[in-house]
Amino acid sequence: MREPAVPARRADAKFPLSPSELRRLGTRFWLMTGLAAVFTLARVSEAFLILRARSLGLESAFAPMVLVVMNLVYALSAYPAGALSDRLGRRGLFLAGIALLVAADLVLAFTPSLVGVALGLVLWGLHMGFTQGLLSALVADTAPADLRGTGFGALNLVIGLASLAAGLLSGALWDRIGPAATFAVGAVLAAAAFAGVAFAGRIFRPEPQT
């Protein structure tokens, strides 16, 4: 293994998250980050998956199985989804992942039984497998090569803030209206993210020629 040649470049910025550095990330990066924020708002915390199962009669002793099922599906689907992304392109896989989230939210919102919760967990795990690796790949695709570290930091900062907002929104909906509202609003936000990705295809690499 040899280190790749490092091209001549400007001096490192003293503060990588300065306005000038953030502007250098470019429109494509910030468009992708905005879509990622909307997508994150659509995703409730995994704690709400447990609460949903408990609301439909799951005993407390079996509550950890909710996360086991979801993460098992996530782990099994992540590698095949990544391989498909390399072959078919980012955009189609990301759209499929968002569609899976919409389906999971709708199932979890309106299911009357634990069987429906199980289906929702499978769909939720699949959406994680289809989307989480793609977000990292999209940073590499859209940020300038010398600012990829800054890009990852900026994206994670935005996603963290969106996750906090999503938790507050989900909790308020759960307490004031009920579980169905929490997941139904998530489905609406996920559909908005789907529309954004569908109409903002220029942030993705061109689809491979067949």
C-alpha positions as CSV (number, residue, x, y, z in Angstrom):
1,M,0.0,0.0,0.0
2,R,1.3,3.5,-0.9
3,E,-0.1,6.8,0.1
4,P,-1.7,8.6,-2.9
5,A,0.0,11.8,-4.2
6,V,-1.4,14.8,-2.4
7,P,-2.0,17.8,-4.8
8,A,-0.9,21.3,-3.9
9,R,-3.8,23.0,-2.1
10,R,-4.6,26.0,-0.1
11,A,-3.7,26.3,3.6
12,D,-6.0,24.6,6.0
13,A,-8.7,26.7,7.4
14,K,-8.4,27.5,11.1
15,F,-12.1,26.9,11.6
16,P,-13.5,24.4,9.1
17,L,-17.1,25.4,9.8
18,S,-16.6,29.0,9.0
19,P,-19.0,30.7,6.6
20,S,-16.4,30.8,3.8
21,E,-15.7,27.0,4.1
22,L,-19.4,26.1,4.3
23,R,-20.0,28.1,1.1
24,R,-17.3,26.2,-0.6
25,L,-19.3,23.0,0.0
26,G,-21.5,24.1,-2.9
27,T,-25.2,24.0,-3.9
28,R,-25.3,20.3,-4.6
29,F,-24.0,19.4,-1.1
30,W,-26.5,21.7,0.7
31,L,-29.4,20.5,-1.4
32,M,-28.5,17.0,-0.5
33,T,-28.2,18.0,3.2
34,G,-31.6,19.7,3.1
35,L,-33.2,16.6,1.7
36,A,-31.4,14.5,4.4
37,A,-32.9,16.8,7.1
38,V,-36.4,16.4,5.8
39,F,-35.8,12.6,5.6
40,T,-34.6,12.6,9.2
41,L,-37.6,14.5,10.4
42,A,-39.7,11.7,9.0
43,R,-37.9,9.1,11.1
44,V,-39.1,8.7,14.6
45,S,-36.7,7.4,17.3
46,E,-36.5,3.6,17.6
47,A,-38.0,4.1,21.1
48,F,-41.3,4.8,19.4
49,L,-41.2,1.4,17.7
50,I,-41.1,-0.2,21.1
51,L,-43.9,2.0,22.4
52,R,-46.0,1.1,19.4
53,A,-45.6,-2.6,20.0
54,R,-46.3,-2.1,23.7
55,S,-49.5,-0.1,22.9
56,L,-50.7,-3.2,21.0
57,G,-50.1,-5.6,23.8
58,L,-46.4,-6.7,23.6
59,E,-45.3,-7.7,27.0
60,S,-42.4,-5.8,28.5
61,A,-40.2,-8.9,28.6
62,F,-40.3,-9.1,24.8
63,A,-39.7,-5.4,24.2
64,P,-36.0,-5.8,23.2
65,M,-37.1,-8.1,20.4
66,V,-38.4,-5.0,18.6
67,L,-34.9,-3.6,18.1
68,V,-33.5,-7.1,17.5
69,V,-35.8,-7.7,14.6
70,M,-35.4,-4.2,13.1
71,N,-31.6,-4.3,13.4
72,L,-31.3,-7.8,12.0
73,V,-33.2,-6.8,8.9
74,Y,-31.1,-3.7,8.7
75,A,-27.8,-5.6,8.9
76,L,-28.9,-8.2,6.4
77,S,-30.1,-5.7,3.8
78,A,-27.3,-3.1,4.1
79,Y,-24.6,-4.9,2.0
80,P,-27.0,-5.9,-0.9
81,A,-28.4,-2.4,-1.0
82,G,-24.8,-1.0,-1.2
83,A,-23.9,-3.3,-4.0
84,L,-27.1,-2.4,-5.9
85,S,-26.2,1.3,-5.4
86,D,-22.9,0.8,-7.1
87,R,-24.5,-1.0,-10.0
88,L,-27.8,0.9,-10.4
89,G,-27.0,4.4,-9.0
90,R,-27.8,6.3,-5.8
91,R,-31.0,7.9,-6.8
92,G,-33.2,4.8,-7.4
93,L,-32.0,3.1,-4.2
94,F,-32.6,6.2,-2.1
95,L,-36.1,6.6,-3.5
96,A,-36.8,2.9,-2.8
97,G,-35.5,3.4,0.8
98,I,-37.8,6.4,1.3
99,A,-40.7,4.5,-0.1
100,L,-40.0,1.7,2.4
101,L,-40.1,4.3,5.2
102,V,-43.5,5.6,4.0
103,A,-44.8,2.0,3.9
104,A,-43.4,1.3,7.4
105,D,-45.0,4.5,8.8
106,L,-48.4,3.7,7.3
107,V,-48.3,0.1,8.6
108,L,-47.3,1.2,12.1
109,A,-49.8,4.0,12.1
110,F,-52.9,1.9,11.2
111,T,-52.1,-1.7,12.2
112,P,-54.5,-3.2,14.8
113,S,-52.2,-6.1,15.8
114,L,-48.7,-7.2,16.6
115,V,-48.5,-9.0,13.3
116,G,-48.7,-5.6,11.6
117,V,-46.0,-4.2,14.0
118,A,-43.7,-7.1,12.9
119,L,-44.3,-6.2,9.2
120,G,-43.6,-2.5,10.0
121,L,-40.4,-3.4,11.7
122,V,-39.2,-5.4,8.7
123,L,-40.0,-2.5,6.4
124,W,-38.3,-0.1,8.8
125,G,-35.1,-2.3,8.9
126,L,-35.1,-2.4,5.1
127,H,-35.4,1.3,4.8
128,M,-32.4,1.7,7.1
129,G,-30.4,-0.7,5.0
130,F,-31.3,1.1,1.8
131,T,-30.6,4.6,3.0
132,Q,-28.0,4.9,5.7
133,G,-24.9,4.0,3.7
134,L,-26.2,6.2,0.8
135,L,-26.1,9.3,2.9
136,S,-22.4,8.8,3.5
137,A,-21.8,8.0,-0.1
138,L,-23.6,11.2,-1.1
139,V,-21.3,13.3,1.0
140,A,-18.4,11.9,-1.0
141,D,-20.3,12.5,-4.2
142,T,-21.2,16.1,-3.6
143,A,-18.6,17.7,-1.3
144,P,-15.2,19.0,-2.8
145,A,-12.5,16.4,-2.2
146,D,-10.6,18.7,0.2
147,L,-13.7,19.4,2.2
148,R,-15.2,15.9,2.6
149,G,-14.4,15.8,6.4
150,T,-16.1,19.2,6.8
151,G,-19.0,17.8,4.7
152,F,-19.4,14.8,7.0
153,G,-19.3,17.1,10.0
154,A,-21.9,19.6,8.6
155,L,-24.2,16.8,7.5
156,N,-24.1,15.1,10.9
157,L,-24.7,18.4,12.6
158,V,-27.8,19.0,10.5
159,I,-29.0,15.5,11.0
160,G,-28.5,15.7,14.7
161,L,-30.6,18.9,14.9
162,A,-33.3,17.3,12.7
163,S,-33.3,14.2,14.9
164,L,-33.9,16.3,18.0
165,A,-36.7,18.2,16.3
166,A,-38.2,14.8,15.1
167,G,-38.1,13.5,18.6
168,L,-39.9,16.5,20.0
169,L,-42.5,16.5,17.3
170,S,-43.1,12.8,17.6
171,G,-43.4,13.0,21.4
172,A,-45.9,15.8,21.1
173,L,-48.0,14.0,18.6
174,W,-48.0,10.8,20.6
175,D,-49.0,12.5,23.8
176,R,-51.7,14.9,22.3
177,I,-53.2,12.8,19.5
178,G,-51.9,9.2,19.7
179,P,-49.6,6.7,18.1
180,A,-51.3,6.8,14.7
181,A,-50.7,10.5,14.3
182,T,-47.0,10.1,15.1
183,F,-46.4,7.6,12.3
184,A,-48.9,9.2,9.9
185,V,-47.1,12.5,10.1
186,G,-43.8,10.6,9.6
187,A,-45.3,9.1,6.4
188,V,-46.2,12.6,5.1
189,L,-42.7,14.0,5.8
190,A,-41.1,10.9,4.1
191,A,-43.3,11.5,1.1
192,A,-42.1,15.1,1.0
193,A,-38.5,13.8,1.0
194,F,-39.4,11.4,-1.8
195,A,-40.7,14.2,-3.9
196,G,-37.6,16.3,-3.2
197,V,-35.2,13.5,-4.3
198,A,-37.3,12.7,-7.3
199,F,-37.1,16.3,-8.5
200,A,-33.5,17.0,-7.5
201,G,-31.8,14.2,-9.4
202,R,-28.8,16.4,-10.2
203,I,-27.3,15.9,-6.8
204,F,-26.8,12.2,-7.6
205,R,-24.3,10.7,-9.9
206,P,-25.6,10.0,-13.4
207,E,-27.3,6.6,-13.7
208,P,-24.9,4.0,-15.2
209,Q,-25.4,3.3,-18.9
210,T,-26.6,-0.2,-19.7
